[in-house]
Amino acid sequence: MLTLGIETSCDETSVSVTDGPRVLSNAVSSSVHLHKKYGGIVPEIASRFHVEYIIEVLSKALKDSRKDLEDIKLVAVTNGPGLVGALLAGISLAKSISYSLNKPLIGVNHILAHLYSSFLNGRDNRPSFPFLGLVVSGGHTALFHCEGIGRQRLLGSTQDDAVGEAYDKVAKILGLGYPGGPVVDKSARLAKGGTKINFPKSYLGKDSLDFSFSGIKTAVLYYVNNLRNTKLSQALVNDICYSFQEAALDALMEKVIRAAEMTEANRVVIGGGVAANSRLREKMGRIASFSSMKIHFPELKYCMDNAAMIGYLGEALYKKGDRSDLYLSAEPNLEIGGSEC
């Protein structure tokens, strides 16, 4: 079923053409370069970028797929969570196409699309149900138990900063720039272990599957502030990045292992921008090598915000009977747990 996917929840403008898990095209244009000097996303800039470039991205997606709009059978669009102005840009285009061509429309939860993005992998590397799903991004950190498409139960989520947000803030503290994930990961890999720093991990209770990363970020801030009379060498920056990253990722892994024990799950599927982190992939791979756990990551191009995951999940939900209409609205605070269908 040819599906047009549209994703504009934050700073990536993306349009795709998919047929089930087969991706015919996935065009992405990012405004991240416009936000760098501000150290974070500026909603008005992101929204205007979507409005300016979305038709160009649509044209590229159709050209790359060698399809016309008339060939499309379903329009799937992110309707939340995200920046309200950004979401409206994508929803407006989706509604226009749906109405003018009399094609069905379906709204898609952006976070749940990350959860199922590994289904875009090749046939031999797609997950099977049931599994634990971990979404790790700049705005969300959440753990699910998934029994089927649209049948997921939220086990735990962040109580403050998301893990990707903590990376951005640590990068800002250290003057490494934005976005923080790639630069902190790169610096951490250069660390030679000269200074070992024990940054704290939050304890939320023995059986809690929730997350908290604000304490780690604050500990980094206090550590750096206490060094005000000491030159912050590149070697020390690398050590700080390494120590922060180890603490943050260990916190993720501890909750995944605990959830696996509680649910008796033997598969873990990880999605979201932080799923591209090289150290996280190493650590999860190590767990898999010493246990019966099967770990699935999306291809790197599907870790970041993209329309292919929107098109895939939209089609899967549509075939299950989910529907939207032209009254579909932007829901910037859409619950990440979604609905159990």
TORTI-409779 format. One record per residue (C-alpha): residue in one letter; y, z, x negated. Coordinates in Angstrom, 2 decimals. Layout:
BEGIN
<zakol residuo="A" py="Y" pz="Z" px="X"/>
...
This chain:
BEGIN
<zakol residuo="M" py="0.00" pz="0.00" px="0.00"/>
<zakol residuo="L" py="3.17" pz="-1.14" px="-1.78"/>
<zakol residuo="T" py="5.58" pz="1.79" px="-1.84"/>
<zakol residuo="L" py="9.18" pz="1.86" px="-3.00"/>
<zakol residuo="G" py="9.91" pz="5.21" px="-4.65"/>
<zakol residuo="I" py="13.46" pz="6.52" px="-5.10"/>
<zakol residuo="E" py="14.33" pz="9.59" px="-7.21"/>
<zakol residuo="T" py="17.91" pz="10.90" px="-7.62"/>
<zakol residuo="S" py="17.55" pz="14.68" px="-7.60"/>
<zakol residuo="C" py="19.49" pz="15.36" px="-10.82"/>
<zakol residuo="D" py="20.58" pz="13.19" px="-13.77"/>
<zakol residuo="E" py="17.96" pz="10.40" px="-13.67"/>
<zakol residuo="T" py="18.38" pz="7.42" px="-11.37"/>
<zakol residuo="S" py="14.90" pz="6.01" px="-10.84"/>
<zakol residuo="V" py="13.26" pz="3.43" px="-8.59"/>
<zakol residuo="S" py="9.62" pz="2.38" px="-8.67"/>
<zakol residuo="V" py="7.09" pz="0.16" px="-6.98"/>
<zakol residuo="T" py="3.63" pz="1.70" px="-6.72"/>
<zakol residuo="D" py="0.33" pz="0.91" px="-5.06"/>
<zakol residuo="G" py="-1.55" pz="4.18" px="-4.84"/>
<zakol residuo="P" py="-1.78" pz="5.54" px="-8.42"/>
<zakol residuo="R" py="-1.11" pz="2.06" px="-9.85"/>
<zakol residuo="V" py="2.46" pz="1.78" px="-11.14"/>
<zakol residuo="L" py="3.83" pz="-1.75" px="-10.91"/>
<zakol residuo="S" py="7.29" pz="-0.72" px="-12.12"/>
<zakol residuo="N" py="9.23" pz="2.45" px="-12.88"/>
<zakol residuo="A" py="12.89" pz="1.84" px="-13.74"/>
<zakol residuo="V" py="14.90" pz="4.83" px="-14.98"/>
<zakol residuo="S" py="18.57" pz="5.12" px="-15.95"/>
<zakol residuo="S" py="19.72" pz="8.51" px="-17.22"/>
<zakol residuo="S" py="23.20" pz="10.02" px="-17.25"/>
<zakol residuo="V" py="22.21" pz="12.73" px="-19.73"/>
<zakol residuo="H" py="24.53" pz="11.26" px="-22.38"/>
<zakol residuo="L" py="27.50" pz="11.96" px="-20.10"/>
<zakol residuo="H" py="26.57" pz="15.64" px="-19.77"/>
<zakol residuo="K" py="25.91" pz="16.44" px="-23.43"/>
<zakol residuo="K" py="29.45" pz="17.48" px="-24.29"/>
<zakol residuo="Y" py="29.47" pz="19.95" px="-21.39"/>
<zakol residuo="G" py="26.19" pz="21.59" px="-22.42"/>
<zakol residuo="G" py="24.58" pz="21.06" px="-19.02"/>
<zakol residuo="I" py="24.52" pz="18.96" px="-15.87"/>
<zakol residuo="V" py="27.87" pz="18.35" px="-14.15"/>
<zakol residuo="P" py="26.95" pz="17.62" px="-10.49"/>
<zakol residuo="E" py="29.91" pz="15.35" px="-9.75"/>
<zakol residuo="I" py="29.22" pz="13.19" px="-12.81"/>
<zakol residuo="A" py="25.52" pz="12.94" px="-11.91"/>
<zakol residuo="S" py="26.30" pz="11.96" px="-8.31"/>
<zakol residuo="R" py="28.81" pz="9.27" px="-9.28"/>
<zakol residuo="F" py="26.36" pz="7.85" px="-11.82"/>
<zakol residuo="H" py="23.70" pz="7.45" px="-9.12"/>
<zakol residuo="V" py="26.14" pz="5.67" px="-6.82"/>
<zakol residuo="E" py="27.25" pz="3.33" px="-9.60"/>
<zakol residuo="Y" py="23.84" pz="2.37" px="-10.97"/>
<zakol residuo="I" py="21.26" pz="2.76" px="-8.20"/>
<zakol residuo="I" py="21.43" pz="-0.85" px="-6.99"/>
<zakol residuo="E" py="21.04" pz="-2.10" px="-10.56"/>
<zakol residuo="V" py="18.01" pz="0.17" px="-11.04"/>
<zakol residuo="L" py="16.55" pz="-1.03" px="-7.72"/>
<zakol residuo="S" py="16.93" pz="-4.65" px="-8.83"/>
<zakol residuo="K" py="15.19" pz="-3.92" px="-12.14"/>
<zakol residuo="A" py="12.29" pz="-2.15" px="-10.44"/>
<zakol residuo="L" py="11.72" pz="-5.08" px="-8.08"/>
<zakol residuo="K" py="12.02" pz="-7.62" px="-10.90"/>
<zakol residuo="D" py="9.60" pz="-5.72" px="-13.14"/>
<zakol residuo="S" py="7.06" pz="-5.44" px="-10.32"/>
<zakol residuo="R" py="7.48" pz="-9.11" px="-9.37"/>
<zakol residuo="K" py="7.87" pz="-8.04" px="-5.75"/>
<zakol residuo="D" py="10.58" pz="-8.48" px="-3.12"/>
<zakol residuo="L" py="11.89" pz="-5.85" px="-0.73"/>
<zakol residuo="E" py="10.10" pz="-7.69" px="2.08"/>
<zakol residuo="D" py="6.78" pz="-6.92" px="0.35"/>
<zakol residuo="I" py="7.36" pz="-3.16" px="0.54"/>
<zakol residuo="K" py="5.35" pz="-1.30" px="3.20"/>
<zakol residuo="L" py="6.75" pz="2.23" px="2.76"/>
<zakol residuo="V" py="9.93" pz="3.82" px="1.38"/>
<zakol residuo="A" py="9.51" pz="7.24" px="-0.27"/>
<zakol residuo="V" py="12.53" pz="9.22" px="-1.43"/>
<zakol residuo="T" py="13.22" pz="12.65" px="-2.93"/>
<zakol residuo="N" py="14.98" pz="14.81" px="-0.33"/>
<zakol residuo="G" py="14.94" pz="18.06" px="-2.31"/>
<zakol residuo="P" py="15.25" pz="20.28" px="-4.15"/>
<zakol residuo="G" py="18.14" pz="19.04" px="-6.29"/>
<zakol residuo="L" py="21.89" pz="18.44" px="-6.39"/>
<zakol residuo="V" py="23.12" pz="17.64" px="-2.89"/>
<zakol residuo="G" py="25.40" pz="14.76" px="-3.92"/>
<zakol residuo="A" py="22.70" pz="13.24" px="-6.11"/>
<zakol residuo="L" py="20.07" pz="13.54" px="-3.37"/>
<zakol residuo="L" py="22.37" pz="11.87" px="-0.85"/>
<zakol residuo="A" py="22.74" pz="8.79" px="-3.06"/>
<zakol residuo="G" py="19.00" pz="8.16" px="-3.03"/>
<zakol residuo="I" py="18.49" pz="9.09" px="0.61"/>
<zakol residuo="S" py="21.30" pz="6.76" px="1.71"/>
<zakol residuo="L" py="19.68" pz="3.82" px="-0.08"/>
<zakol residuo="A" py="16.25" pz="4.71" px="1.30"/>
<zakol residuo="K" py="17.54" pz="4.93" px="4.86"/>
<zakol residuo="S" py="19.36" pz="1.62" px="4.52"/>
<zakol residuo="I" py="16.24" pz="-0.18" px="3.32"/>
<zakol residuo="S" py="14.03" pz="1.51" px="5.93"/>
<zakol residuo="Y" py="16.38" pz="0.62" px="8.79"/>
<zakol residuo="S" py="17.24" pz="-2.93" px="7.76"/>
<zakol residuo="L" py="13.63" pz="-3.95" px="7.05"/>
<zakol residuo="N" py="11.99" pz="-1.75" px="9.71"/>
<zakol residuo="K" py="9.84" pz="-0.01" px="7.09"/>
<zakol residuo="P" py="8.55" pz="3.57" px="7.48"/>
<zakol residuo="L" py="10.36" pz="6.31" px="5.55"/>
<zakol residuo="I" py="9.05" pz="9.54" px="4.05"/>
<zakol residuo="G" py="10.84" pz="12.36" px="2.26"/>
<zakol residuo="V" py="9.15" pz="13.89" px="-0.79"/>
<zakol residuo="N" py="9.47" pz="17.32" px="-2.39"/>
<zakol residuo="H" py="10.53" pz="16.66" px="-5.99"/>
<zakol residuo="I" py="8.67" pz="19.66" px="-7.43"/>
<zakol residuo="L" py="5.42" pz="18.83" px="-5.66"/>
<zakol residuo="A" py="5.72" pz="15.29" px="-7.02"/>
<zakol residuo="H" py="5.74" pz="16.76" px="-10.55"/>
<zakol residuo="L" py="2.69" pz="18.79" px="-9.57"/>
<zakol residuo="Y" py="0.72" pz="15.63" px="-8.74"/>
<zakol residuo="S" py="2.18" pz="13.33" px="-11.42"/>
<zakol residuo="S" py="-1.03" pz="13.47" px="-13.47"/>
<zakol residuo="F" py="-2.66" pz="11.31" px="-10.80"/>
<zakol residuo="L" py="-0.67" pz="8.43" px="-12.31"/>
<zakol residuo="N" py="-2.86" pz="8.70" px="-15.42"/>
<zakol residuo="G" py="-5.63" pz="6.21" px="-16.04"/>
<zakol residuo="R" py="-8.75" pz="6.54" px="-13.92"/>
<zakol residuo="D" py="-10.63" pz="8.48" px="-16.61"/>
<zakol residuo="N" py="-7.91" pz="11.11" px="-17.00"/>
<zakol residuo="R" py="-7.03" pz="11.90" px="-13.39"/>
<zakol residuo="P" py="-7.60" pz="15.44" px="-12.12"/>
<zakol residuo="S" py="-10.03" pz="16.32" px="-9.37"/>
<zakol residuo="F" py="-9.62" pz="19.11" px="-6.84"/>
<zakol residuo="P" py="-9.45" pz="22.06" px="-6.77"/>
<zakol residuo="F" py="-7.16" pz="22.96" px="-9.67"/>
<zakol residuo="L" py="-4.37" pz="25.24" px="-10.82"/>
<zakol residuo="G" py="-1.05" pz="23.41" px="-10.97"/>
<zakol residuo="L" py="1.77" pz="24.53" px="-13.26"/>
<zakol residuo="V" py="5.22" pz="22.97" px="-12.83"/>
<zakol residuo="V" py="7.56" pz="23.65" px="-15.77"/>
<zakol residuo="S" py="11.02" pz="22.09" px="-15.80"/>
<zakol residuo="G" py="14.69" pz="22.80" px="-16.33"/>
<zakol residuo="G" py="15.12" pz="24.15" px="-12.82"/>
<zakol residuo="H" py="11.69" pz="25.41" px="-11.79"/>
<zakol residuo="T" py="8.66" pz="27.26" px="-13.07"/>
<zakol residuo="A" py="5.89" pz="27.64" px="-10.51"/>
<zakol residuo="L" py="2.13" pz="28.09" px="-10.36"/>
<zakol residuo="F" py="-0.01" pz="26.69" px="-7.53"/>
<zakol residuo="H" py="-3.60" pz="26.58" px="-6.40"/>
<zakol residuo="C" py="-4.28" pz="23.06" px="-5.14"/>
<zakol residuo="E" py="-7.19" pz="22.09" px="-2.89"/>
<zakol residuo="G" py="-6.01" pz="18.59" px="-2.00"/>
<zakol residuo="I" py="-2.90" pz="16.43" px="-1.72"/>
<zakol residuo="G" py="-0.45" pz="18.44" px="0.37"/>
<zakol residuo="R" py="-2.78" pz="21.44" px="0.38"/>
<zakol residuo="Q" py="-1.28" pz="23.74" px="-2.21"/>
<zakol residuo="R" py="-0.64" pz="27.48" px="-2.22"/>
<zakol residuo="L" py="2.18" pz="28.96" px="-4.29"/>
<zakol residuo="L" py="0.78" pz="31.71" px="-6.53"/>
<zakol residuo="G" py="3.88" pz="32.60" px="-8.52"/>
<zakol residuo="S" py="7.33" pz="31.37" px="-9.52"/>
<zakol residuo="T" py="10.20" pz="32.33" px="-11.77"/>
<zakol residuo="Q" py="12.28" pz="35.32" px="-10.73"/>
<zakol residuo="D" py="15.31" pz="34.21" px="-12.76"/>
<zakol residuo="D" py="15.63" pz="31.44" px="-15.37"/>
<zakol residuo="A" py="13.15" pz="28.58" px="-15.37"/>
<zakol residuo="V" py="11.48" pz="28.01" px="-18.74"/>
<zakol residuo="G" py="13.37" pz="24.75" px="-19.30"/>
<zakol residuo="E" py="16.62" pz="26.52" px="-18.49"/>
<zakol residuo="A" py="15.81" pz="29.16" px="-21.10"/>
<zakol residuo="Y" py="15.28" pz="26.39" px="-23.68"/>
<zakol residuo="D" py="18.71" pz="24.93" px="-22.83"/>
<zakol residuo="K" py="20.43" pz="28.31" px="-23.15"/>
<zakol residuo="V" py="18.74" pz="29.14" px="-26.46"/>
<zakol residuo="A" py="19.76" pz="25.73" px="-27.81"/>
<zakol residuo="K" py="23.34" pz="26.44" px="-26.75"/>
<zakol residuo="I" py="23.29" pz="29.88" px="-28.43"/>
<zakol residuo="L" py="22.13" pz="28.22" px="-31.66"/>
<zakol residuo="G" py="24.54" pz="25.29" px="-31.38"/>
<zakol residuo="L" py="21.75" pz="22.71" px="-31.17"/>
<zakol residuo="G" py="23.16" pz="20.73" px="-28.27"/>
<zakol residuo="Y" py="21.84" pz="19.59" px="-24.90"/>
<zakol residuo="P" py="19.19" pz="19.10" px="-23.59"/>
<zakol residuo="G" py="17.55" pz="22.03" px="-25.32"/>
<zakol residuo="G" py="13.85" pz="21.34" px="-24.87"/>
<zakol residuo="P" py="13.39" pz="18.55" px="-27.42"/>
<zakol residuo="V" py="15.70" pz="20.04" px="-30.08"/>
<zakol residuo="V" py="14.18" pz="23.54" px="-29.90"/>
<zakol residuo="D" py="10.68" pz="22.06" px="-30.07"/>
<zakol residuo="K" py="11.67" pz="19.96" px="-33.08"/>
<zakol residuo="S" py="13.27" pz="22.90" px="-34.91"/>
<zakol residuo="A" py="10.29" pz="25.12" px="-34.13"/>
<zakol residuo="R" py="7.93" pz="22.62" px="-35.73"/>
<zakol residuo="L" py="10.01" pz="22.76" px="-38.94"/>
<zakol residuo="A" py="9.72" pz="26.55" px="-39.22"/>
<zakol residuo="K" py="7.88" pz="27.79" px="-42.30"/>
<zakol residuo="G" py="7.34" pz="31.34" px="-41.07"/>
<zakol residuo="G" py="9.89" pz="32.95" px="-43.37"/>
<zakol residuo="T" py="11.20" pz="35.27" px="-40.65"/>
<zakol residuo="K" py="8.89" pz="36.43" px="-37.87"/>
<zakol residuo="I" py="10.78" pz="37.68" px="-34.84"/>
<zakol residuo="N" py="9.03" pz="39.48" px="-31.99"/>
<zakol residuo="F" py="10.99" pz="38.44" px="-28.92"/>
<zakol residuo="P" py="9.89" pz="40.36" px="-25.80"/>
<zakol residuo="K" py="7.96" pz="38.93" px="-22.87"/>
<zakol residuo="S" py="8.74" pz="40.30" px="-19.42"/>
<zakol residuo="Y" py="6.10" pz="42.43" px="-17.72"/>
<zakol residuo="L" py="6.15" pz="42.03" px="-13.94"/>
<zakol residuo="G" py="3.00" pz="43.94" px="-13.09"/>
<zakol residuo="K" py="-0.69" pz="43.72" px="-13.95"/>
<zakol residuo="D" py="-1.57" pz="41.32" px="-11.14"/>
<zakol residuo="S" py="1.73" pz="39.46" px="-10.90"/>
<zakol residuo="L" py="1.69" pz="35.68" px="-11.35"/>
<zakol residuo="D" py="5.49" pz="35.41" px="-11.29"/>
<zakol residuo="F" py="7.56" pz="34.47" px="-14.34"/>
<zakol residuo="S" py="10.75" pz="35.75" px="-15.97"/>
<zakol residuo="F" py="12.51" pz="34.12" px="-18.92"/>
<zakol residuo="S" py="16.02" pz="35.58" px="-18.83"/>
<zakol residuo="G" py="14.95" pz="38.51" px="-21.03"/>
<zakol residuo="I" py="13.68" pz="36.25" px="-23.82"/>
<zakol residuo="K" py="16.89" pz="34.25" px="-23.75"/>
<zakol residuo="T" py="19.01" pz="37.42" px="-23.84"/>
<zakol residuo="A" py="16.96" pz="38.79" px="-26.74"/>
<zakol residuo="V" py="17.74" pz="35.63" px="-28.71"/>
<zakol residuo="L" py="21.45" pz="36.07" px="-27.92"/>
<zakol residuo="Y" py="21.45" pz="39.69" px="-29.12"/>
<zakol residuo="Y" py="19.53" pz="38.76" px="-32.26"/>
<zakol residuo="V" py="22.04" pz="36.04" px="-33.15"/>
<zakol residuo="N" py="25.03" pz="38.26" px="-32.33"/>
<zakol residuo="N" py="23.67" pz="40.92" px="-34.71"/>
<zakol residuo="L" py="23.73" pz="38.29" px="-37.47"/>
<zakol residuo="R" py="27.46" pz="37.65" px="-37.17"/>
<zakol residuo="N" py="28.00" pz="38.58" px="-40.81"/>
<zakol residuo="T" py="25.00" pz="36.55" px="-41.96"/>
<zakol residuo="K" py="25.01" pz="32.82" px="-42.43"/>
<zakol residuo="L" py="22.80" pz="31.19" px="-39.81"/>
<zakol residuo="S" py="20.90" pz="28.85" px="-42.11"/>
<zakol residuo="Q" py="18.83" pz="25.96" px="-40.82"/>
<zakol residuo="A" py="15.69" pz="27.76" px="-41.96"/>
<zakol residuo="L" py="16.63" pz="30.81" px="-39.89"/>
<zakol residuo="V" py="17.47" pz="28.63" px="-36.87"/>
<zakol residuo="N" py="14.03" pz="27.06" px="-37.18"/>
<zakol residuo="D" py="12.40" pz="30.49" px="-37.31"/>
<zakol residuo="I" py="14.34" pz="31.66" px="-34.23"/>
<zakol residuo="C" py="13.30" pz="28.53" px="-32.33"/>
<zakol residuo="Y" py="9.68" pz="29.02" px="-33.36"/>
<zakol residuo="S" py="9.62" pz="32.67" px="-32.34"/>
<zakol residuo="F" py="11.34" pz="31.99" px="-29.01"/>
<zakol residuo="Q" py="9.04" pz="29.09" px="-28.21"/>
<zakol residuo="E" py="5.89" pz="31.05" px="-29.02"/>
<zakol residuo="A" py="6.97" pz="33.92" px="-26.76"/>
<zakol residuo="A" py="7.99" pz="31.66" px="-23.88"/>
<zakol residuo="L" py="4.87" pz="29.50" px="-23.99"/>
<zakol residuo="D" py="2.56" pz="32.48" px="-24.42"/>
<zakol residuo="A" py="4.08" pz="33.92" px="-21.24"/>
<zakol residuo="L" py="3.16" pz="30.71" px="-19.42"/>
<zakol residuo="M" py="-0.35" pz="30.66" px="-20.79"/>
<zakol residuo="E" py="-1.03" pz="34.30" px="-19.96"/>
<zakol residuo="K" py="-0.24" pz="33.66" px="-16.29"/>
<zakol residuo="V" py="-2.34" pz="30.49" px="-16.21"/>
<zakol residuo="I" py="-5.33" pz="32.34" px="-17.70"/>
<zakol residuo="R" py="-4.86" pz="35.23" px="-15.26"/>
<zakol residuo="A" py="-4.63" pz="32.84" px="-12.30"/>
<zakol residuo="A" py="-7.76" pz="31.02" px="-13.46"/>
<zakol residuo="E" py="-9.66" pz="34.32" px="-13.51"/>
<zakol residuo="M" py="-8.38" pz="35.27" px="-10.05"/>
<zakol residuo="T" py="-9.16" pz="31.90" px="-8.43"/>
<zakol residuo="E" py="-12.17" pz="30.94" px="-10.57"/>
<zakol residuo="A" py="-10.50" pz="27.61" px="-11.27"/>
<zakol residuo="N" py="-11.71" pz="25.55" px="-14.22"/>
<zakol residuo="R" py="-9.01" pz="22.86" px="-14.14"/>
<zakol residuo="V" py="-5.30" pz="23.12" px="-14.93"/>
<zakol residuo="V" py="-2.77" pz="20.39" px="-14.20"/>
<zakol residuo="I" py="0.68" pz="20.66" px="-15.79"/>
<zakol residuo="G" py="3.78" pz="18.69" px="-14.78"/>
<zakol residuo="G" py="7.55" pz="18.69" px="-15.25"/>
<zakol residuo="G" py="9.85" pz="18.09" px="-18.20"/>
<zakol residuo="V" py="8.48" pz="20.94" px="-20.31"/>
<zakol residuo="A" py="5.02" pz="19.35" px="-19.99"/>
<zakol residuo="A" py="6.24" pz="16.98" px="-22.71"/>
<zakol residuo="N" py="6.54" pz="19.91" px="-25.15"/>
<zakol residuo="S" py="4.25" pz="19.31" px="-28.13"/>
<zakol residuo="R" py="3.48" pz="22.98" px="-28.74"/>
<zakol residuo="L" py="2.54" pz="23.60" px="-25.09"/>
<zakol residuo="R" py="0.11" pz="20.70" px="-25.29"/>
<zakol residuo="E" py="-1.37" pz="22.11" px="-28.49"/>
<zakol residuo="K" py="-1.80" pz="25.59" px="-27.02"/>
<zakol residuo="M" py="-3.36" pz="24.38" px="-23.77"/>
<zakol residuo="G" py="-5.61" pz="22.05" px="-25.74"/>
<zakol residuo="R" py="-6.80" pz="25.01" px="-27.78"/>
<zakol residuo="I" py="-7.73" pz="26.88" px="-24.60"/>
<zakol residuo="A" py="-9.72" pz="23.86" px="-23.44"/>
<zakol residuo="S" py="-11.56" pz="23.59" px="-26.75"/>
<zakol residuo="F" py="-12.79" pz="27.20" px="-26.58"/>
<zakol residuo="S" py="-13.66" pz="27.30" px="-22.87"/>
<zakol residuo="S" py="-14.90" pz="25.19" px="-19.99"/>
<zakol residuo="M" py="-11.32" pz="24.67" px="-18.83"/>
<zakol residuo="K" py="-10.21" pz="21.08" px="-18.26"/>
<zakol residuo="I" py="-6.50" pz="20.47" px="-18.93"/>
<zakol residuo="H" py="-4.50" pz="17.55" px="-17.53"/>
<zakol residuo="F" py="-1.00" pz="16.52" px="-18.62"/>
<zakol residuo="P" py="0.89" pz="13.49" px="-17.28"/>
<zakol residuo="E" py="1.72" pz="10.68" px="-19.65"/>
<zakol residuo="L" py="4.99" pz="11.51" px="-21.39"/>
<zakol residuo="K" py="6.94" pz="8.94" px="-19.36"/>
<zakol residuo="Y" py="5.91" pz="10.72" px="-16.15"/>
<zakol residuo="C" py="6.86" pz="14.23" px="-17.33"/>
<zakol residuo="M" py="10.56" pz="13.64" px="-16.81"/>
<zakol residuo="D" py="12.10" pz="12.85" px="-13.42"/>
<zakol residuo="N" py="10.80" pz="9.48" px="-12.25"/>
<zakol residuo="A" py="10.31" pz="7.55" px="-9.03"/>
<zakol residuo="A" py="6.66" pz="6.63" px="-9.67"/>
<zakol residuo="M" py="5.54" pz="10.18" px="-8.87"/>
<zakol residuo="I" py="7.68" pz="10.08" px="-5.71"/>
<zakol residuo="G" py="6.11" pz="6.82" px="-4.58"/>
<zakol residuo="Y" py="2.58" pz="8.03" px="-5.30"/>
<zakol residuo="L" py="2.92" pz="11.35" px="-3.46"/>
<zakol residuo="G" py="4.89" pz="9.76" px="-0.62"/>
<zakol residuo="E" py="2.13" pz="7.23" px="0.03"/>
<zakol residuo="A" py="-0.60" pz="9.87" px="-0.19"/>
<zakol residuo="L" py="1.18" pz="12.10" px="2.33"/>
<zakol residuo="Y" py="1.95" pz="9.15" px="4.62"/>
<zakol residuo="K" py="-1.75" pz="8.25" px="4.74"/>
<zakol residuo="K" py="-2.47" pz="11.85" px="5.71"/>
<zakol residuo="G" py="-0.14" pz="11.50" px="8.68"/>
<zakol residuo="D" py="3.18" pz="12.85" px="7.35"/>
<zakol residuo="R" py="6.28" pz="11.06" px="8.65"/>
<zakol residuo="S" py="10.07" pz="11.18" px="8.29"/>
<zakol residuo="D" py="12.74" pz="9.38" px="10.28"/>
<zakol residuo="L" py="16.31" pz="8.23" px="9.80"/>
<zakol residuo="Y" py="17.50" pz="11.80" px="10.41"/>
<zakol residuo="L" py="15.98" pz="12.78" px="7.05"/>
<zakol residuo="S" py="18.49" pz="15.02" px="5.28"/>
<zakol residuo="A" py="19.13" pz="16.23" px="1.75"/>
<zakol residuo="E" py="17.73" pz="19.74" px="1.19"/>
<zakol residuo="P" py="19.05" pz="21.00" px="-2.15"/>
<zakol residuo="N" py="17.18" pz="24.30" px="-1.75"/>
<zakol residuo="L" py="13.97" pz="22.87" px="-0.34"/>
<zakol residuo="E" py="11.21" pz="25.43" px="-0.81"/>
<zakol residuo="I" py="9.05" pz="24.53" px="-3.79"/>
<zakol residuo="G" py="5.93" pz="25.74" px="-2.06"/>
<zakol residuo="G" py="6.19" pz="22.84" px="0.37"/>
<zakol residuo="S" py="3.91" pz="22.95" px="3.38"/>
<zakol residuo="E" py="0.17" pz="23.33" px="3.53"/>
<zakol residuo="C" py="-0.97" pz="20.27" px="5.45"/>
